[in-house]
Amino acid sequence: MKRLLLLLMLWVPVAFSTNGPVAARVNGEEISEFRLERYFAEYLEDQGRAVASIRNPKAYKQLRQAALEALIDKELLWQEALKRGVVISDATVRSQVELTRQAIGGAEVFARKLQDAGFDEASFTEYTRRELAAQEVFADLTKGPGPDEQTVRAFFEEHRAEMGRPEEIQVRHILIKVAQGADAATVEAARLRLKEIHAQIPRGEDFARVATARSEDASASQGGDLGYFPRGRMMPEFEAAAFALQPGQISEPVRTPVGWHLIYLQNHQEASDVTQEQGLETVRVYLARQQKAQARRDVLAQLRSRNRIERIDDD
């Protein structure tokens, strides 16, 4: 129901109007350019984009065509629902319209949205009935038994090592930069600056506060926090010193190609293997989602292949 509510909200601006130029026909039923244009804006918004942000004509055309294909699929599913005699009760439709009204922001906002989209309440109610019917038939067509246990166990055994959590540490650091090729005096001067900073911290100064004030790394604004990372992620000298610390310890100055570091180990998480029960359930859910996604692709491909589709839009 939540997914359906989201889809209804995204598809509100797709009015039934077929006046004007036609973008496509599905078994003779028209999808107007008006309908495509209104849906295209919502299609992009769902992807976090806006029409004005697409400057590449080729990318614009590809996205617009993808939106048209989505509308064609919607029409195919509605027509399939009609063929199968899918009936959505008036009570179910009224309930869904009310859910949409409340989700959009109440009666006044809802009425304004309908008007902007070219709907009145009666046409939107019928539109909702169509969408519910299309979703019902799609769910029925993509039903499956889920992955069999033998496949789940085989996948788990193959990928078990990848599913465990590696040893990770969380560190903060303070960096005094040293340019590549700097002379020995410059290198030593940077080390002494860092030693001076190090001496301040045991006197009660907080490492994060000192890092914010004195570090020359981009992480200074986060108090030097580098987050959690496993072995193999950082520069070798930095990593060796960091993993040698105990939580709460601060390293001596550590030299790397970018300069001198003080490293504070905040947390240390040991490696852990996933239990068989956890791993099998994770795999079961993952494979079920993959299976469902493939079923959806297959169903839509079959519907396209056995119905008459004319794509007229060539913008």
C-alpha positions in Angstrom: 0.0 0.0 0.0 2.8 2.4 0.8 4.4 1.7 -2.6 1.1 2.3 -4.3 0.6 5.5 -2.4 4.0 6.8 -3.6 3.2 5.9 -7.2 -0.1 7.6 -7.1 1.5 10.8 -5.7 4.2 10.6 -8.5 1.6 10.0 -11.2 -0.9 12.6 -10.2 0.0 15.0 -13.1 -0.9 12.4 -15.8 -4.4 13.4 -16.8 -6.4 11.3 -19.3 -6.6 14.1 -21.9 -5.8 12.9 -25.4 -6.3 16.2 -27.1 -3.5 17.5 -29.3 -0.4 15.6 -30.6 0.0 11.9 -29.7 3.3 10.5 -28.3 2.3 6.8 -28.6 -0.6 4.4 -29.1 -1.1 1.1 -27.3 -3.6 -1.1 -29.1 -5.1 2.1 -30.5 -5.3 3.9 -27.1 -3.5 7.2 -27.3 -0.9 8.5 -24.9 -0.9 12.3 -25.6 2.2 14.5 -25.7 0.4 16.5 -22.9 0.3 13.4 -20.8 4.0 12.6 -21.5 5.1 16.2 -20.7 3.4 16.2 -17.4 4.6 12.8 -16.5 8.2 13.6 -17.6 8.6 16.3 -15.0 7.5 13.9 -12.3 9.7 11.1 -13.7 12.7 13.4 -13.4 11.7 14.6 -9.9 11.6 11.0 -8.7 15.2 10.7 -9.8 16.1 14.0 -8.0 16.5 15.9 -11.3 14.8 18.8 -13.0 14.2 19.4 -16.7 16.3 22.6 -16.6 19.3 20.7 -15.3 19.6 18.5 -18.4 21.8 20.3 -20.8 22.8 17.4 -23.0 20.3 16.9 -25.8 21.1 13.2 -26.1 20.6 12.7 -22.3 17.3 14.7 -22.5 16.0 12.5 -25.3 17.0 9.3 -23.6 15.2 10.3 -20.3 12.1 11.4 -22.2 12.0 8.1 -24.0 12.3 6.3 -20.7 9.4 8.2 -19.3 7.3 7.3 -22.4 8.2 3.7 -22.0 7.0 3.8 -18.4 3.7 5.3 -19.6 3.4 2.6 -22.2 3.9 -0.1 -19.5 1.2 1.6 -17.4 -1.2 1.5 -20.3 -0.4 -2.2 -21.0 -1.0 -3.2 -17.4 -4.3 -1.3 -17.3 -5.4 -3.0 -20.5 -4.4 -6.4 -19.2 -6.4 -5.7 -16.0 -9.5 -5.0 -18.3 -8.9 -8.3 -20.2 -8.7 -10.2 -16.9 -11.8 -8.5 -15.5 -10.1 -7.1 -12.5 -12.6 -5.1 -10.4 -11.6 -2.7 -7.6 -14.4 -2.0 -5.2 -15.7 1.6 -4.7 -14.8 1.3 -1.0 -11.2 0.4 -1.8 -10.9 3.3 -4.3 -12.5 5.8 -1.8 -10.1 4.7 0.9 -7.1 5.1 -1.4 -8.2 8.6 -2.6 -8.5 9.6 1.1 -5.1 8.3 1.9 -3.7 10.3 -1.0 -5.6 13.4 0.1 -4.1 13.2 3.6 -0.6 12.3 2.3 -0.5 15.3 0.0 -1.4 17.7 2.8 -5.2 17.8 3.3 -8.2 18.8 1.4 -7.1 22.3 0.2 -3.7 21.2 -1.0 -5.2 18.1 -2.6 -7.8 20.2 -4.5 -5.1 22.5 -5.7 -2.9 19.7 -6.9 -5.8 18.1 -8.8 -6.6 21.4 -10.5 -3.0 21.9 -11.5 -2.8 18.4 -12.9 -6.0 18.8 -15.0 -8.2 16.5 -12.8 -11.4 17.0 -10.9 -12.2 14.6 -8.0 -14.3 12.3 -10.2 -11.7 11.8 -12.9 -9.0 11.3 -10.2 -11.1 8.7 -8.5 -11.4 6.8 -11.8 -7.7 7.3 -12.4 -7.0 5.8 -8.9 -9.3 2.8 -9.8 -7.2 2.2 -12.9 -3.9 2.4 -11.0 -5.1 0.0 -8.4 -6.3 -2.5 -11.0 -3.0 -2.2 -12.9 -1.0 -2.8 -9.7 -3.1 -5.8 -8.8 -2.6 -7.5 -12.1 1.1 -6.7 -12.1 1.4 -8.3 -8.7 -0.5 -11.3 -9.8 1.7 -11.7 -13.0 4.9 -11.5 -11.0 4.0 -13.9 -8.2 6.5 -16.6 -7.7 7.6 -19.2 -5.1 10.8 -17.4 -4.2 14.3 -18.8 -4.3 14.6 -22.5 -3.4 16.6 -23.4 -0.3 19.3 -25.2 -2.3 20.0 -22.0 -4.3 20.0 -19.9 -1.1 22.5 -22.2 0.6 24.8 -22.4 -2.4 24.8 -18.6 -2.7 25.5 -18.2 1.0 28.4 -20.6 1.0 29.9 -18.9 -2.1 29.7 -15.5 -0.6 29.9 -16.1 3.1 33.4 -14.6 3.5 32.2 -11.4 1.9 29.2 -11.1 4.3 31.3 -10.9 7.5 32.4 -7.6 9.0 36.1 -6.9 8.7 38.2 -5.5 11.6 37.6 -1.7 11.6 38.8 1.2 13.6 37.5 4.8 14.1 40.2 7.4 14.4 40.7 11.1 14.6 43.9 12.8 13.5 45.7 16.1 13.4 47.8 16.8 10.3 50.6 19.3 9.8 51.3 19.3 6.1 54.8 19.0 4.6 55.2 19.7 0.9 56.8 17.0 -1.3 60.5 17.5 -1.6 60.7 19.8 1.5 64.2 20.1 3.0 65.1 18.4 6.3 64.7 21.6 8.3 61.1 22.1 7.1 60.3 18.5 7.9 61.7 18.8 11.4 60.0 22.1 12.1 56.6 20.5 11.2 57.3 17.5 13.5 58.1 19.9 16.4 54.9 21.8 15.8 53.0 18.5 16.1 54.9 17.6 19.3 53.9 20.9 20.7 50.2 20.2 19.9 50.6 16.7 21.3 51.8 18.1 24.6 48.6 20.2 25.0 46.2 17.3 24.8 47.2 15.4 28.1 46.7 18.7 29.9 43.0 18.3 29.5 42.5 19.6 26.0 40.0 17.6 24.0 41.5 15.9 20.9 38.6 16.8 18.6 38.7 20.5 19.7 42.4 20.7 19.1 42.0 19.0 15.7 39.4 21.5 14.7 41.7 24.4 15.7 45.1 23.1 14.6 44.8 20.4 11.9 45.5 21.3 8.3 43.4 18.4 7.0 40.0 18.7 5.5 38.7 16.6 8.4 39.4 19.4 10.8 35.9 20.7 10.6 34.7 17.3 11.9 37.3 17.3 14.7 39.7 15.2 12.7 37.2 12.3 12.5 38.0 9.9 9.7 35.2 7.5 10.5 35.5 3.7 10.5 37.8 2.0 8.0 39.3 -1.5 7.6 42.9 -2.4 6.8 44.1 -1.5 3.3 42.2 1.8 3.1 44.8 4.4 4.4 48.4 5.1 3.6 50.6 2.2 5.0 52.5 4.3 7.6 49.3 5.8 8.9 47.4 2.5 9.0 50.3 0.7 10.8 50.4 3.3 13.5 46.6 3.5 13.8 46.0 -0.3 14.1 48.7 -0.6 16.7 46.9 1.8 19.2 44.4 0.9 21.9 41.2 2.8 22.2 41.9 6.2 23.9 45.6 6.2 22.9 47.3 8.9 20.9 50.2 8.0 18.6 53.6 9.7 18.4 54.0 11.9 15.3 53.6 9.7 12.2 55.3 10.7 8.9 53.4 10.1 5.6 53.9 11.6 2.1 51.5 14.4 3.0 53.0 15.4 6.3 53.0 14.6 10.1 50.0 13.1 11.9 48.9 12.6 15.4 46.4 9.7 15.5 43.8 9.2 18.2 42.1 5.8 18.3 38.5 6.3 19.2 37.0 2.8 18.6 38.1 -0.6 17.6 35.7 -3.3 16.2 37.0 -6.8 15.8 36.3 -8.8 12.7 33.2 -11.0 13.0 31.6 -13.7 10.8 28.0 -13.6 9.9 26.0 -16.4 11.6 24.5 -19.0 9.3 21.0 -18.0 10.3 21.7 -14.3 9.6 23.5 -15.1 6.4 20.8 -17.4 5.0 18.1 -14.9 5.7 20.1 -12.0 4.1 20.6 -14.2 1.0 17.0 -15.3 0.9 15.8 -11.6 0.9 18.4 -10.6 -1.7 17.6 -13.4 -4.1 13.9 -12.9 -3.7 14.3 -9.2 -4.7 16.4 -10.1 -7.7 13.9 -12.8 -8.7 11.0 -10.3 -8.4 12.9 -7.6 -10.4 13.6 -10.1 -13.2 9.9 -11.3 -13.1 8.8 -7.7 -13.5 11.1 -7.2 -16.5 10.0 -10.5 -18.1 6.3 -9.7 -17.6 6.6 -6.2 -19.2 8.7 -7.6 -22.1 5.9 -10.2 -22.7 3.2 -7.6 -22.7 5.1 -5.4 -25.1 5.7 -8.3 -27.5 2.1 -9.4 -27.7 0.4 -6.0 -27.9 0.5 -3.4 -30.7 2.6 -0.4 -29.7 3.2 2.7 -31.9 5.8 5.1 -30.7 5.1 8.4 -32.5 7.1 10.8 -30.2 10.5 11.6 -31.7 11.5 14.7 -29.8 
